[in-house]
Amino acid sequence: MRIRKITSMEAWRLMGFDDEDYLKASKVCCETSLYHQAGNSIVVSVIYNILKELFK
């Protein structure tokens, strides 16, 4: 069984970004930077739901 590395676009999608945002960033950043940016981001919907539960 082979395990493949996800693409930088897939990483951005997992973090909740649109393809349009990825394409804009890919014009000015290298592939490694795109992975780093996705890894350093926060999924807004997850944080929203966590805070919503905390303040109930």
N, C-alpha and C positions, 0 to 999 in steps of 0.2 A: 504494500500500500504506500503510495506516495502522498506526501503532504505538501501542498503548495503554499507559498507565501502570498498573502493577499496583496492586491495592487494598491497603489496610493489612492486611486479613485474609490476603491472599495472601503478603504480606511476612512476616507472623508464621508462616505455615505453612512457608515456605521456610526459616525459621530454626529449625524444629523444635518450635514451640509448638503446643499443642492449641487447638481453637476455643474451648473453655471458658475458657482463660487469656485469650484475646483478648477475649471477651465481658465478662469481669470488668474488664479494663483499659479497655475502650471506655466503660464506665459512668462512669469518673472522669477520663478523658483526652480531649483533643481529637484530631482526625484527624492533625494534624501531629506531635503527641507520639507517637502510635502508630507512625508511620513512623520517627521518631528512635529509639524504643526498639528496634524491630526491627533497625535499622541498627547500633545499638551493641551488640547481643547477639552471642554466640558460639555456634556450633552445637556442642553438647557431643559428639555422635558423631564429628565431624571431629577435634576436639582429642584425643579419646580414641584414635582410630586413629593420629594423628600421634605421640602420646607412646608408644603401644604399639610402633610401628616404631622409634622412637629408642632404646628400652630393650631391644631384642632382643639 
